[in-house]
Amino acid sequence: MSRQAQATASNEPVNGTSTASRRAAEKAHAVIDETANKAEAVEEQLRDRAVRAGEKVEASQEAAAEQIKSSLAKAEAFAKERPLTAAGIAFASGVLAAAVLRR
């Protein structure tokens, strides 16, 4: 049996490294590689979810902007049709706001 085969069988160092150390290092590298692959998959999922969430927020903002424009147009039309009623509502709202803010 050669010196290297004897050293391998007895876990003695071969070229400065025991086979047990090499196996442990190989196993550690395999675990690290597997963990990196899983982390990459999770990162991709998170990025996809973030993109979808961003798209939903953008759609909600657009819908809210349209609703505000619609409400403003209705308020302007009401004020043009009934200017005295609109002025009375504005005055009453101001009085109410002042009363609430004083407390």
Residue, then its C-alpha position, 0 to 999 in steps of 0.5 A: m500500500s502506498r504512503q498516500a493510501q495509508a495516510t488516507a485510511s488512517n486520516e493522516p494528513v496528505n499534502g498537509t490536509s486530512t481527508a476528514s478536513r477535505r470532506a468537511a470543507e467540501k460539505a461546507h461548500a455544498v451547504i453554502d452553495e445550496t443556501a446561496n441558491k435558495a437565497e437567490a430564489v427568495e430574492e427573486q420572489l421578493r423582487d417580483r412581489a415588490v414589482r406587483a405591489g408597486e403596480k397596484v399602488e400606481a393603479s390606486q394612485e391613478a384611481a384616486a386622482e381620477q376620483i379627486k378630479s371628478s369630485l372637484a368638477k362636481a363641486e365646481a359645477f354645483a358652485k356655478e349652478r348655485p353660488l349663494t348655496a355654495a357660499g353658505i356651505a363654505f361659510a358654515s364649514g369655516v365656522l365649524a372648522a374654527a369651532v373645532l380648532r379652538r378646542 
